[in-house]
Amino acid sequence: MEETSLLRLISLISLLSRSSAGLTVSPSRSQFFRGESVTLICEDEIRSDGWTVRRNTTRGTRTECGDKWGEADGSTCNITLFPYDTGLYWCESMSGSSSSSSSIQLSVSGGSVILQSPVLPVMEGDDVTLSCRAKNPTHNLPAAFFKNGVFIGNESSGHMTLLHVSSSDDGLYKCNVKGHGESPSSRISVKEKPSTLAPPTSPPPASLLVRLVCHLLVFCPYCISTFLMVSLYGHRVKGKTMTHSLT
């Protein structure tokens, strides 16, 4: 009993040491206007706390939420954004271990145009919508879209949808609204769709195994007795044949 409890404890400790948090951004986009607010949440399926948000910006590296920037509330960080808040953000364990999440890039524009795009990598085969947004007026305006600095199209609605994205769609995107300005660039990362594998076959239920054993117990003696009868009959026939040949 004590040995079982010890093994469970060791497994739990090992699981906790390997756990990692995912960083969630609300609202879910990578670009913001100066003065907008954003909430960063470190989410972990195993631990509900024990994580903090850190960042790299022009004002410092690996600085922690609540230390001269943002307001920390457990594993949540609330920020009112300014251009100097542009940088990389991630979750990191407060225990001092090396556990951390992947980083995300947040861009804060001091201008009047931003590109709304997914902040997290998108799955291969998904449709991705890019939205070019002006600070004033707030309604949608015609916009030009660019990928890696190359013009890819005009959209009168201010929205462009990339259909069934693949690795070739990975890159830096930005947009321009005539008379208002250009957005910063944001990267769209496309991750490979996991291959579909056949589900592992489940072992037969216990009731089926019991029935199989019962059938074998009944069937085996029958086979043995049949074999013996056939053998005895064969010997008798052979004996009669030899007797007739002698006479």
C-alpha positions, 0 to 999 in steps of 0.5 A, a space after each residue: 500500500 505504501 509502495 503504491 502511494 509512493 509511486 503515485 506521488 512520484 508520478 504526480 511530481 513528474 507530471 507537474 514538472 513537465 506541465 506547461 502553460 498556454 498563453 491566451 490573449 483577450 481580445 484575441 489578436 496581435 495588434 492594438 491601438 495605443 491606449 487599448 487594454 488586453 488581458 493575458 492569461 496563463 492556462 494550464 490543464 494541470 495547475 491553475 496557478 504558479 505561472 506568471 507572464 514575462 516579456 521582452 521589449 525595448 524597455 527590458 528582457 524577461 521582465 515580469 508582469 506587475 514589475 513596472 508594467 501591467 497588473 498581475 492577478 494570479 496567472 492573469 496579467 492586465 495591460 493598458 497598451 502603449 507603443 513601448 509595450 510592443 514585444 514578445 510575451 510568454 508564460 513562465 513558471 514561478 517556481 524557477 523551473 525551465 517550464 514556459 510557454 511558446 512566445 507570442 508577438 504583440 504590436 502596439 501602433 501609435 498610428 491610425 491603422 492596425 491589422 487584425 489577424 490570429 495571434 496564435 499559429 493556425 492549422 493547415 487547411 483552415 480559413 484565415 480572415 485578415 481585417 484592416 481596421 482604422 481608428 477613425 472612422 470605426 466602420 470598415 474601409 477599402 484596404 490593400 493587403 501585403 504579404 512579405 512586402 508584396 501586394 496581394 490584393 485590394 478588398 473593398 470591405 477591408 477584410 481578406 480571407 485566406 482559404 485553406 491555408 498551407 505552409 506557403 501562406 506563412 509570412 508577414 502581413 500588413 495592410 494600408 488604408 488610403 488616407 489613413 496609413 499603414 498597419 504594422 506587420 504581423 506574422 501568420 504561422 501555419 502549423 502542419 495538420 496532424 496525420 489521422 491515425 487509426 484508433 488503437 484496437 481495444 482489448 476484448 471485454 472480460 465476458 468475451 474471454 470467459 466465454 472463449 475459455 468455456 468453449 475451449 474447455 467443452 470443445 477440447 475434450 470432444 476433439 480428443 475423444 473424437 481423435 481417440 475413436 478414429 484411432 481405435 477404429 483405424 487400428 481395428 480395421 487394420 487388424 481385421 485386414 491383417 487377419 484376412 490376409 493370413 487366412 
